[in-house]
Amino acid sequence: MEQDPSLQRLVVTLNASLKLETSALQATYEKWRAGQVELHEHKKLLDEELEALREAKQQLAADRATFERRVAREWGPAKLDPRRRVVVRVGGQSFQTTVAVLTRDSGRGGW
């Protein structure tokens, strides 16, 4: 059984087109797959960095709590009621003290 030559050309053309489309789809899939692998690697690195940041944040919170306990224990004005503290700004810096300290006479005869 012989096929019509125009039908044979059509089959050959369709097979060639199908092969070309298959190659293009395969190349696209391989690029997509490589991108997926790269994306997975980036996610893994970001997850590791996030974990390190969480640990650092916990350590900073612990260090801050320790520091604040030490300040409350050792620094005079921190022991006072906040309403009794006086804040003085000198040269752009804030200092906390008390009225008693500011009015104390050092006995040195003024400025």
C-alpha positions in Angstrom: 0.0 0.0 0.0 1.5 3.2 -1.2 0.9 6.5 0.4 0.3 9.7 -1.3 3.6 11.6 -1.7 2.1 14.8 -0.3 0.9 12.8 2.7 4.5 11.4 3.2 5.9 14.9 3.1 3.4 16.1 5.6 4.3 13.2 7.9 8.1 13.9 7.5 7.5 17.6 8.2 5.3 16.9 11.3 8.0 14.4 12.6 10.7 17.0 12.1 8.6 19.7 13.8 7.8 17.3 16.6 11.5 16.5 17.1 12.4 20.2 17.1 9.7 21.0 19.7 10.8 18.1 21.8 14.4 19.3 21.7 13.3 22.8 22.6 11.1 21.5 25.5 13.9 19.3 26.7 16.3 22.2 26.7 13.8 24.4 28.6 13.2 21.7 31.1 16.9 21.2 31.7 17.3 25.0 32.3 14.3 24.9 34.6 15.7 21.9 36.5 19.1 23.6 36.9 17.4 26.7 38.2 15.5 24.6 40.7 18.7 23.0 42.0 20.4 26.4 42.3 17.3 27.8 44.0 17.3 24.9 46.5 21.0 25.5 47.3 20.3 29.2 47.9 17.4 28.3 50.2 19.6 26.0 52.1 22.2 28.8 52.6 19.5 31.3 53.6 18.1 28.8 56.1 21.6 28.3 57.6 22.0 32.1 57.8 18.6 32.5 59.4 19.4 29.9 62.1 22.7 31.7 62.8 20.9 35.0 63.1 18.3 33.5 65.5 21.1 32.1 67.7 22.9 35.5 67.6 19.6 37.2 68.5 19.1 34.9 71.5 22.7 35.5 72.6 22.2 39.3 72.3 19.0 39.1 74.4 20.8 37.1 77.1 23.8 39.5 77.1 21.4 42.5 77.3 19.6 41.0 80.2 22.9 40.3 82.0 24.0 43.9 81.2 20.8 45.4 82.5 21.0 43.4 85.7 24.6 44.6 86.2 23.7 48.2 85.5 20.7 48.1 87.9 23.0 46.6 90.6 26.1 48.8 90.1 24.9 52.1 88.7 23.6 54.6 91.3 21.0 56.5 89.3 19.5 53.2 88.0 18.6 52.4 91.6 16.5 55.5 92.0 12.9 56.0 91.2 12.8 57.4 87.6 10.8 60.4 88.9 13.8 61.4 91.1 16.4 61.3 88.3 17.6 64.4 86.5 18.7 64.2 82.8 21.3 66.7 81.8 22.4 67.2 78.2 26.0 68.3 77.8 27.6 68.6 74.3 24.9 66.5 72.8 25.2 63.7 75.3 22.7 62.8 78.0 23.7 62.2 81.6 21.5 61.1 84.4 22.1 62.2 88.0 20.1 63.4 91.0 19.3 66.8 92.5 21.4 66.0 95.5 24.5 65.5 93.4 23.9 68.7 91.4 23.4 70.8 94.6 26.2 69.2 96.6 28.9 71.8 97.6 32.3 70.3 96.9 34.0 72.8 99.1 36.4 73.8 96.3 35.2 77.4 96.0 33.1 77.4 92.9 34.1 77.1 89.3 
